[in-house]
Amino acid sequence: MHSLYATALSLFLFLISGCSDQKSQTESDKKEHFLRQQIDVMNDAKAVAQTLNQNTKAQEEKAKELTNH
């Protein structure tokens, strides 16, 4: 899970650095854009976590099958 959070944090910081290049937008537009990026990062992190959980469950089921034989 640490790598998941590290990946999300890295992506978040990358997106923050991209926001500083948009100087022509008004302050409210910048805030809205930033919030949308945060939501995207959180959704991506959630998708990664769900995939990891599915993979873990599949591995646990395989381990149970192997121990039952």
PDB file of N, CA, C and O in Angstrom, chain B, residues numbered from 101:
ATOM      1  N   MET B 101       0.813  -1.193   0.000  1.00  0.00           N
ATOM      2  CA  MET B 101       0.000   0.000   0.000  1.00  0.00           C
ATOM      3  C   MET B 101       0.860   1.262   0.000  1.00  0.00           C
ATOM      4  O   MET B 101       0.432   2.318  -0.466  1.00  0.00           O
ATOM      5  N   HIS B 102       2.087   1.138   0.533  1.00  0.00           N
ATOM      6  CA  HIS B 102       2.950   2.319   0.550  1.00  0.00           C
ATOM      7  C   HIS B 102       3.266   2.779  -0.865  1.00  0.00           C
ATOM      8  O   HIS B 102       3.325   3.979  -1.133  1.00  0.00           O
ATOM      9  N   SER B 103       3.471   1.820  -1.776  1.00  0.00           N
ATOM     10  CA  SER B 103       3.775   2.212  -3.150  1.00  0.00           C
ATOM     11  C   SER B 103       2.573   2.880  -3.808  1.00  0.00           C
ATOM     12  O   SER B 103       2.732   3.765  -4.649  1.00  0.00           O
ATOM     13  N   LEU B 104       1.378   2.458  -3.428  1.00  0.00           N
ATOM     14  CA  LEU B 104       0.169   3.087  -3.954  1.00  0.00           C
ATOM     15  C   LEU B 104       0.109   4.549  -3.541  1.00  0.00           C
ATOM     16  O   LEU B 104      -0.147   5.428  -4.364  1.00  0.00           O
ATOM     17  N   TYR B 105       0.347   4.801  -2.262  1.00  0.00           N
ATOM     18  CA  TYR B 105       0.317   6.181  -1.775  1.00  0.00           C
ATOM     19  C   TYR B 105       1.470   6.995  -2.362  1.00  0.00           C
ATOM     20  O   TYR B 105       1.301   8.174  -2.674  1.00  0.00           O
ATOM     21  N   ALA B 106       2.630   6.377  -2.514  1.00  0.00           N
ATOM     22  CA  ALA B 106       3.766   7.085  -3.106  1.00  0.00           C
ATOM     23  C   ALA B 106       3.462   7.460  -4.554  1.00  0.00           C
ATOM     24  O   ALA B 106       3.793   8.560  -4.997  1.00  0.00           O
ATOM     25  N   THR B 107       2.834   6.547  -5.288  1.00  0.00           N
ATOM     26  CA  THR B 107       2.469   6.821  -6.675  1.00  0.00           C
ATOM     27  C   THR B 107       1.444   7.947  -6.749  1.00  0.00           C
ATOM     28  O   THR B 107       1.563   8.855  -7.572  1.00  0.00           O
ATOM     29  N   ALA B 108       0.440   7.879  -5.884  1.00  0.00           N
ATOM     30  CA  ALA B 108      -0.585   8.930  -5.878  1.00  0.00           C
ATOM     31  C   ALA B 108       0.020  10.278  -5.510  1.00  0.00           C
ATOM     32  O   ALA B 108      -0.321  11.299  -6.107  1.00  0.00           O
ATOM     33  N   LEU B 109       0.920  10.284  -4.525  1.00  0.00           N
ATOM     34  CA  LEU B 109       1.563  11.532  -4.119  1.00  0.00           C
ATOM     35  C   LEU B 109       2.432  12.084  -5.243  1.00  0.00           C
ATOM     36  O   LEU B 109       2.425  13.289  -5.494  1.00  0.00           O
ATOM     37  N   SER B 110       3.179  11.215  -5.920  1.00  0.00           N
ATOM     38  CA  SER B 110       4.021  11.660  -7.033  1.00  0.00           C
ATOM     39  C   SER B 110       3.174  12.273  -8.141  1.00  0.00           C
ATOM     40  O   SER B 110       3.507  13.327  -8.682  1.00  0.00           O
ATOM     41  N   LEU B 111       2.081  11.602  -8.469  1.00  0.00           N
ATOM     42  CA  LEU B 111       1.191  12.114  -9.506  1.00  0.00           C
ATOM     43  C   LEU B 111       0.575  13.441  -9.073  1.00  0.00           C
ATOM     44  O   LEU B 111       0.459  14.369  -9.873  1.00  0.00           O
ATOM     45  N   PHE B 112       0.186  13.524  -7.818  1.00  0.00           N
ATOM     46  CA  PHE B 112      -0.392  14.751  -7.270  1.00  0.00           C
ATOM     47  C   PHE B 112       0.607  15.900  -7.375  1.00  0.00           C
ATOM     48  O   PHE B 112       0.247  16.990  -7.820  1.00  0.00           O
ATOM     49  N   LEU B 113       1.848  15.672  -6.974  1.00  0.00           N
ATOM     50  CA  LEU B 113       2.866  16.723  -7.036  1.00  0.00           C
ATOM     51  C   LEU B 113       3.164  17.121  -8.475  1.00  0.00           C
ATOM     52  O   LEU B 113       3.391  18.296  -8.762  1.00  0.00           O
ATOM     53  N   PHE B 114       3.164  16.153  -9.373  1.00  0.00           N
ATOM     54  CA  PHE B 114       3.370  16.440 -10.789  1.00  0.00           C
ATOM     55  C   PHE B 114       2.259  17.347 -11.314  1.00  0.00           C
ATOM     56  O   PHE B 114       2.514  18.296 -12.054  1.00  0.00           O
ATOM     57  N   LEU B 115       1.029  17.041 -10.921  1.00  0.00           N
ATOM     58  CA  LEU B 115      -0.098  17.854 -11.374  1.00  0.00           C
ATOM     59  C   LEU B 115      -0.048  19.252 -10.784  1.00  0.00           C
ATOM     60  O   LEU B 115      -0.416  20.218 -11.453  1.00  0.00           O
ATOM     61  N   ILE B 116       0.398  19.372  -9.550  1.00  0.00           N
ATOM     62  CA  ILE B 116       0.528  20.693  -8.928  1.00  0.00           C
ATOM     63  C   ILE B 116       1.520  21.547  -9.706  1.00  0.00           C
ATOM     64  O   ILE B 116       1.268  22.727  -9.951  1.00  0.00           O
ATOM     65  N   SER B 117       2.633  20.964 -10.092  1.00  0.00           N
ATOM     66  CA  SER B 117       3.645  21.730 -10.820  1.00  0.00           C
ATOM     67  C   SER B 117       3.108  22.200 -12.170  1.00  0.00           C
ATOM     68  O   SER B 117       3.499  23.261 -12.656  1.00  0.00           O
ATOM     69  N   GLY B 118       2.218  21.420 -12.775  1.00  0.00           N
ATOM     70  CA  GLY B 118       1.614  21.815 -14.041  1.00  0.00           C
ATOM     71  C   GLY B 118       0.664  22.985 -13.889  1.00  0.00           C
ATOM     72  O   GLY B 118       0.477  23.761 -14.827  1.00  0.00           O
ATOM     73  N   CYS B 119       0.065  23.119 -12.725  1.00  0.00           N
ATOM     74  CA  CYS B 119      -0.888  24.220 -12.497  1.00  0.00           C
ATOM     75  C   CYS B 119      -0.198  25.576 -12.493  1.00  0.00           C
ATOM     76  O   CYS B 119      -0.815  26.577 -12.856  1.00  0.00           O
ATOM     77  N   SER B 120       1.053  25.630 -12.096  1.00  0.00           N
ATOM     78  CA  SER B 120       1.737  26.920 -11.988  1.00  0.00           C
ATOM     79  C   SER B 120       1.998  27.557 -13.351  1.00  0.00           C
ATOM     80  O   SER B 120       2.282  28.753 -13.427  1.00  0.00           O
ATOM     81  N   ASP B 121       1.907  26.777 -14.425  1.00  0.00           N
ATOM     82  CA  ASP B 121       2.145  27.302 -15.767  1.00  0.00           C
ATOM     83  C   ASP B 121       0.931  28.036 -16.331  1.00  0.00           C
ATOM     84  O   ASP B 121       1.043  28.683 -17.373  1.00  0.00           O
ATOM     85  N   GLN B 122      -0.191  27.957 -15.689  1.00  0.00           N
ATOM     86  CA  GLN B 122      -1.424  28.518 -16.226  1.00  0.00           C
ATOM     87  C   GLN B 122      -1.709  29.875 -15.591  1.00  0.00           C
ATOM     88  O   GLN B 122      -2.665  30.016 -14.827  1.00  0.00           O
ATOM     89  N   LYS B 123      -0.896  30.860 -15.899  1.00  0.00           N
ATOM     90  CA  LYS B 123      -0.995  32.171 -15.256  1.00  0.00           C
ATOM     91  C   LYS B 123      -2.109  33.032 -15.842  1.00  0.00           C
ATOM     92  O   LYS B 123      -2.517  34.010 -15.215  1.00  0.00           O
ATOM     93  N   SER B 124      -2.608  32.694 -17.024  1.00  0.00           N
ATOM     94  CA  SER B 124      -3.623  33.527 -17.658  1.00  0.00           C
ATOM     95  C   SER B 124      -5.024  33.293 -17.083  1.00  0.00           C
ATOM     96  O   SER B 124      -5.919  34.108 -17.303  1.00  0.00           O
ATOM     97  N   GLN B 125      -5.222  32.218 -16.367  1.00  0.00           N
ATOM     98  CA  GLN B 125      -6.536  31.933 -15.788  1.00  0.00           C
ATOM     99  C   GLN B 125      -6.786  32.804 -14.565  1.00  0.00           C
ATOM    100  O   GLN B 125      -5.853  33.259 -13.903  1.00  0.00           O
ATOM    101  N   THR B 126      -8.041  33.023 -14.285  1.00  0.00           N
ATOM    102  CA  THR B 126      -8.374  33.743 -13.060  1.00  0.00           C
ATOM    103  C   THR B 126      -8.111  32.837 -11.869  1.00  0.00           C
ATOM    104  O   THR B 126      -7.920  31.631 -12.021  1.00  0.00           O
ATOM    105  N   GLU B 127      -8.103  33.432 -10.686  1.00  0.00           N
ATOM    106  CA  GLU B 127      -7.805  32.662  -9.473  1.00  0.00           C
ATOM    107  C   GLU B 127      -8.836  31.557  -9.242  1.00  0.00           C
ATOM    108  O   GLU B 127      -8.471  30.450  -8.845  1.00  0.00           O
ATOM    109  N   SER B 128     -10.101  31.837  -9.483  1.00  0.00           N
ATOM    110  CA  SER B 128     -11.136  30.811  -9.275  1.00  0.00           C
ATOM    111  C   SER B 128     -11.003  29.677 -10.284  1.00  0.00           C
ATOM    112  O   SER B 128     -11.236  28.516  -9.946  1.00  0.00           O
ATOM    113  N   ASP B 129     -10.630  30.003 -11.520  1.00  0.00           N
ATOM    114  CA  ASP B 129     -10.411  28.965 -12.525  1.00  0.00           C
ATOM    115  C   ASP B 129      -9.254  28.068 -12.122  1.00  0.00           C
ATOM    116  O   ASP B 129      -9.310  26.852 -12.309  1.00  0.00           O
ATOM    117  N   LYS B 130      -8.211  28.662 -11.572  1.00  0.00           N
ATOM    118  CA  LYS B 130      -7.064  27.880 -11.117  1.00  0.00           C
ATOM    119  C   LYS B 130      -7.469  26.926 -10.001  1.00  0.00           C
ATOM    120  O   LYS B 130      -7.086  25.756  -9.997  1.00  0.00           O
ATOM    121  N   LYS B 131      -8.253  27.447  -9.050  1.00  0.00           N
ATOM    122  CA  LYS B 131      -8.688  26.606  -7.929  1.00  0.00           C
ATOM    123  C   LYS B 131      -9.559  25.455  -8.422  1.00  0.00           C
ATOM    124  O   LYS B 131      -9.405  24.318  -7.977  1.00  0.00           O
ATOM    125  N   GLU B 132     -10.465  25.752  -9.336  1.00  0.00           N
ATOM    126  CA  GLU B 132     -11.346  24.716  -9.877  1.00  0.00           C
ATOM    127  C   GLU B 132     -10.535  23.652 -10.615  1.00  0.00           C
ATOM    128  O   GLU B 132     -10.772  22.456 -10.451  1.00  0.00           O
ATOM    129  N   HIS B 133      -9.592  24.092 -11.417  1.00  0.00           N
ATOM    130  CA  HIS B 133      -8.740  23.169 -12.159  1.00  0.00           C
ATOM    131  C   HIS B 133      -7.943  22.290 -11.193  1.00  0.00           C
ATOM    132  O   HIS B 133      -7.835  21.080 -11.390  1.00  0.00           O
ATOM    133  N   PHE B 134      -7.396  22.898 -10.167  1.00  0.00           N
ATOM    134  CA  PHE B 134      -6.617  22.179  -9.168  1.00  0.00           C
ATOM    135  C   PHE B 134      -7.484  21.134  -8.460  1.00  0.00           C
ATOM    136  O   PHE B 134      -7.049  20.000  -8.255  1.00  0.00           O
ATOM    137  N   LEU B 135      -8.701  21.512  -8.089  1.00  0.00           N
ATOM    138  CA  LEU B 135      -9.597  20.572  -7.413  1.00  0.00           C
ATOM    139  C   LEU B 135      -9.977  19.411  -8.322  1.00  0.00           C
ATOM    140  O   LEU B 135     -10.068  18.268  -7.872  1.00  0.00           O
ATOM    141  N   ARG B 136     -10.196  19.702  -9.588  1.00  0.00           N
ATOM    142  CA  ARG B 136     -10.505  18.623 -10.540  1.00  0.00           C
ATOM    143  C   ARG B 136      -9.328  17.657 -10.660  1.00  0.00           C
ATOM    144  O   ARG B 136      -9.523  16.445 -10.749  1.00  0.00           O
ATOM    145  N   GLN B 137      -8.121  18.189 -10.662  1.00  0.00           N
ATOM    146  CA  GLN B 137      -6.942  17.332 -10.729  1.00  0.00           C
ATOM    147  C   GLN B 137      -6.825  16.480  -9.473  1.00  0.00           C
ATOM    148  O   GLN B 137      -6.471  15.304  -9.553  1.00  0.00           O
ATOM    149  N   GLN B 138      -7.118  17.060  -8.320  1.00  0.00           N
ATOM    150  CA  GLN B 138      -7.076  16.293  -7.074  1.00  0.00           C
ATOM    151  C   GLN B 138      -8.080  15.145  -7.122  1.00  0.00           C
ATOM    152  O   GLN B 138      -7.777  14.027  -6.706  1.00  0.00           O
ATOM    153  N   ILE B 139      -9.266  15.428  -7.627  1.00  0.00           N
ATOM    154  CA  ILE B 139     -10.295  14.393  -7.740  1.00  0.00           C
ATOM    155  C   ILE B 139      -9.832  13.293  -8.683  1.00  0.00           C
ATOM    156  O   ILE B 139     -10.021  12.112  -8.392  1.00  0.00           O
ATOM    157  N   ASP B 140      -9.231  13.662  -9.805  1.00  0.00           N
ATOM    158  CA  ASP B 140      -8.713  12.672 -10.750  1.00  0.00           C
ATOM    159  C   ASP B 140      -7.662  11.786 -10.097  1.00  0.00           C
ATOM    160  O   ASP B 140      -7.665  10.569 -10.284  1.00  0.00           O
ATOM    161  N   VAL B 141      -6.760  12.400  -9.331  1.00  0.00           N
ATOM    162  CA  VAL B 141      -5.710  11.635  -8.653  1.00  0.00           C
ATOM    163  C   VAL B 141      -6.332  10.669  -7.648  1.00  0.00           C
ATOM    164  O   VAL B 141      -5.926   9.510  -7.562  1.00  0.00           O
ATOM    165  N   MET B 142      -7.312  11.144  -6.894  1.00  0.00           N
ATOM    166  CA  MET B 142      -7.956  10.275  -5.904  1.00  0.00           C
ATOM    167  C   MET B 142      -8.696   9.124  -6.586  1.00  0.00           C
ATOM    168  O   MET B 142      -8.672   7.995  -6.094  1.00  0.00           O
ATOM    169  N   ASN B 143      -9.346   9.399  -7.703  1.00  0.00           N
ATOM    170  CA  ASN B 143     -10.035   8.336  -8.438  1.00  0.00           C
ATOM    171  C   ASN B 143      -9.045   7.320  -8.988  1.00  0.00           C
ATOM    172  O   ASN B 143      -9.305   6.118  -8.957  1.00  0.00           O
ATOM    173  N   ASP B 144      -7.909   7.797  -9.491  1.00  0.00           N
ATOM    174  CA  ASP B 144      -6.872   6.886  -9.975  1.00  0.00           C
ATOM    175  C   ASP B 144      -6.334   6.027  -8.841  1.00  0.00           C
ATOM    176  O   ASP B 144      -6.136   4.824  -9.012  1.00  0.00           O
ATOM    177  N   ALA B 145      -6.096   6.636  -7.689  1.00  0.00           N
ATOM    178  CA  ALA B 145      -5.592   5.892  -6.533  1.00  0.00           C
ATOM    179  C   ALA B 145      -6.614   4.852  -6.084  1.00  0.00           C
ATOM    180  O   ALA B 145      -6.245   3.739  -5.708  1.00  0.00           O
ATOM    181  N   LYS B 146      -7.886   5.209  -6.121  1.00  0.00           N
ATOM    182  CA  LYS B 146      -8.943   4.269  -5.740  1.00  0.00           C
ATOM    183  C   LYS B 146      -8.971   3.078  -6.696  1.00  0.00           C
ATOM    184  O   LYS B 146      -9.119   1.935  -6.264  1.00  0.00           O
ATOM    185  N   ALA B 147      -8.828   3.345  -7.987  1.00  0.00           N
ATOM    186  CA  ALA B 147      -8.822   2.269  -8.978  1.00  0.00           C
ATOM    187  C   ALA B 147      -7.633   1.337  -8.764  1.00  0.00           C
ATOM    188  O   ALA B 147      -7.768   0.119  -8.877  1.00  0.00           O
ATOM    189  N   VAL B 148      -6.480   1.903  -8.456  1.00  0.00           N
ATOM    190  CA  VAL B 148      -5.291   1.087  -8.196  1.00  0.00           C
ATOM    191  C   VAL B 148      -5.509   0.234  -6.953  1.00  0.00           C
ATOM    192  O   VAL B 148      -5.173  -0.950  -6.948  1.00  0.00           O
ATOM    193  N   ALA B 149      -6.062   0.819  -5.911  1.00  0.00           N
ATOM    194  CA  ALA B 149      -6.317   0.081  -4.670  1.00  0.00           C
ATOM    195  C   ALA B 149      -7.297  -1.063  -4.912  1.00  0.00           C
ATOM    196  O   ALA B 149      -7.110  -2.159  -4.382  1.00  0.00           O
ATOM    197  N   GLN B 150      -8.325  -0.824  -5.694  1.00  0.00           N
ATOM    198  CA  GLN B 150      -9.298  -1.874  -5.996  1.00  0.00           C
ATOM    199  C   GLN B 150      -8.643  -3.013  -6.770  1.00  0.00           C
ATOM    200  O   GLN B 150      -8.918  -4.184  -6.506  1.00  0.00           O
ATOM    201  N   THR B 151      -7.786  -2.677  -7.717  1.00  0.00           N
ATOM    202  CA  THR B 151      -7.078  -3.701  -8.480  1.00  0.00           C
ATOM    203  C   THR B 151      -6.169  -4.516  -7.574  1.00  0.00           C
ATOM    204  O   THR B 151      -6.123  -5.742  -7.674  1.00  0.00           O
ATOM    205  N   LEU B 152      -5.445  -3.835  -6.688  1.00  0.00           N
ATOM    206  CA  LEU B 152      -4.574  -4.545  -5.752  1.00  0.00           C
ATOM    207  C   LEU B 152      -5.381  -5.458  -4.839  1.00  0.00           C
ATOM    208  O   LEU B 152      -4.960  -6.582  -4.563  1.00  0.00           O
ATOM    209  N   ASN B 153      -6.524  -4.998  -4.371  1.00  0.00           N
ATOM    210  CA  ASN B 153      -7.378  -5.824  -3.513  1.00  0.00           C
ATOM    211  C   ASN B 153      -7.888  -7.051  -4.254  1.00  0.00           C
ATOM    212  O   ASN B 153      -7.931  -8.142  -3.685  1.00  0.00           O
ATOM    213  N   GLN B 154      -8.275  -6.887  -5.509  1.00  0.00           N
ATOM    214  CA  GLN B 154      -8.742  -8.019  -6.308  1.00  0.00           C
ATOM    215  C   GLN B 154      -7.620  -9.031  -6.504  1.00  0.00           C
ATOM    216  O   GLN B 154      -7.842 -10.238  -6.402  1.00  0.00           O
ATOM    217  N   ASN B 155      -6.417  -8.540  -6.784  1.00  0.00           N
ATOM    218  CA  ASN B 155      -5.281  -9.438  -6.973  1.00  0.00           C
ATOM    219  C   ASN B 155      -4.954 -10.177  -5.684  1.00  0.00           C
ATOM    220  O   ASN B 155      -4.633 -11.365  -5.713  1.00  0.00           O
ATOM    221  N   THR B 156      -5.033  -9.483  -4.559  1.00  0.00           N
ATOM    222  CA  THR B 156      -4.759 -10.107  -3.267  1.00  0.00           C
ATOM    223  C   THR B 156      -5.790 -11.187  -2.971  1.00  0.00           C
ATOM    224  O   THR B 156      -5.433 -12.271  -2.509  1.00  0.00           O
ATOM    225  N   LYS B 157      -7.056 -10.908  -3.230  1.00  0.00           N
ATOM    226  CA  LYS B 157      -8.109 -11.901  -2.997  1.00  0.00           C
ATOM    227  C   LYS B 157      -7.890 -13.128  -3.871  1.00  0.00           C
ATOM    228  O   LYS B 157      -8.071 -14.255  -3.411  1.00  0.00           O
ATOM    229  N   ALA B 158      -7.507 -12.923  -5.116  1.00  0.00           N
ATOM    230  CA  ALA B 158      -7.254 -14.044  -6.019  1.00  0.00           C
ATOM    231  C   ALA B 158      -6.085 -14.884  -5.510  1.00  0.00           C
ATOM    232  O   ALA B 158      -6.137 -16.113  -5.562  1.00  0.00           O
ATOM    233  N   GLN B 159      -5.040 -14.237  -5.022  1.00  0.00           N
ATOM    234  CA  GLN B 159      -3.898 -14.964  -4.482  1.00  0.00           C
ATOM    235  C   GLN B 159      -4.279 -15.729  -3.225  1.00  0.00           C
ATOM    236  O   GLN B 159      -3.820 -16.853  -3.024  1.00  0.00           O
ATOM    237  N   GLU B 160      -5.108 -15.140  -2.379  1.00  0.00           N
ATOM    238  CA  GLU B 160      -5.563 -15.825  -1.165  1.00  0.00           C
ATOM    239  C   GLU B 160      -6.384 -17.059  -1.516  1.00  0.00           C
ATOM    240  O   GLU B 160      -6.245 -18.097  -0.870  1.00  0.00           O
ATOM    241  N   GLU B 161      -7.237 -16.957  -2.529  1.00  0.00           N
ATOM    242  CA  GLU B 161      -8.041 -18.102  -2.956  1.00  0.00           C
ATOM    243  C   GLU B 161      -7.153 -19.214  -3.499  1.00  0.00           C
ATOM    244  O   GLU B 161      -7.387 -20.388  -3.211  1.00  0.00           O
ATOM    245  N   LYS B 162      -6.145 -18.862  -4.276  1.00  0.00           N
ATOM    246  CA  LYS B 162      -5.214 -19.865  -4.794  1.00  0.00           C
ATOM    247  C   LYS B 162      -4.468 -20.545  -3.659  1.00  0.00           C
ATOM    248  O   LYS B 162      -4.260 -21.758  -3.686  1.00  0.00           O
ATOM    249  N   ALA B 163      -4.068 -19.770  -2.666  1.00  0.00           N
ATOM    250  CA  ALA B 163      -3.354 -20.337  -1.519  1.00  0.00           C
ATOM    251  C   ALA B 163      -4.255 -21.297  -0.750  1.00  0.00           C
ATOM    252  O   ALA B 163      -3.795 -22.351  -0.309  1.00  0.00           O
ATOM    253  N   LYS B 164      -5.526 -20.954  -0.581  1.00  0.00           N
ATOM    254  CA  LYS B 164      -6.467 -21.847   0.104  1.00  0.00           C
ATOM    255  C   LYS B 164      -6.636 -23.148  -0.669  1.00  0.00           C
ATOM    256  O   LYS B 164      -6.669 -24.229  -0.081  1.00  0.00           O
ATOM    257  N   GLU B 165      -6.743 -23.039  -1.995  1.00  0.00           N
ATOM    258  CA  GLU B 165      -6.889 -24.235  -2.824  1.00  0.00           C
ATOM    259  C   GLU B 165      -5.675 -25.141  -2.684  1.00  0.00           C
ATOM    260  O   GLU B 165      -5.808 -26.361  -2.590  1.00  0.00           O
ATOM    261  N   LEU B 166      -4.499 -24.542  -2.669  1.00  0.00           N
ATOM    262  CA  LEU B 166      -3.278 -25.340  -2.554  1.00  0.00           C
ATOM    263  C   LEU B 166      -3.168 -26.016  -1.190  1.00  0.00           C
ATOM    264  O   LEU B 166      -2.685 -27.144  -1.102  1.00  0.00           O
ATOM    265  N   THR B 167      -3.604 -25.350  -0.137  1.00  0.00           N
ATOM    266  CA  THR B 167      -3.509 -25.946   1.200  1.00  0.00           C
ATOM    267  C   THR B 167      -4.590 -26.986   1.438  1.00  0.00           C
ATOM    268  O   THR B 167      -4.427 -27.841   2.308  1.00  0.00           O
ATOM    269  N   ASN B 168      -5.686 -26.941   0.697  1.00  0.00           N
ATOM    270  CA  ASN B 168      -6.761 -27.924   0.861  1.00  0.00           C
ATOM    271  C   ASN B 168      -6.468 -29.230   0.141  1.00  0.00           C
ATOM    272  O   ASN B 168      -7.125 -30.233   0.418  1.00  0.00           O
ATOM    273  N   HIS B 169      -5.518 -29.252  -0.761  1.00  0.00           N
ATOM    274  CA  HIS B 169      -5.226 -30.482  -1.517  1.00  0.00           C
ATOM    275  C   HIS B 169      -4.273 -31.352  -0.813  1.00  0.00           C
ATOM    276  O   HIS B 169      -3.926 -32.421  -1.314  1.00  0.00           O
TER     277      HIS B 169
END
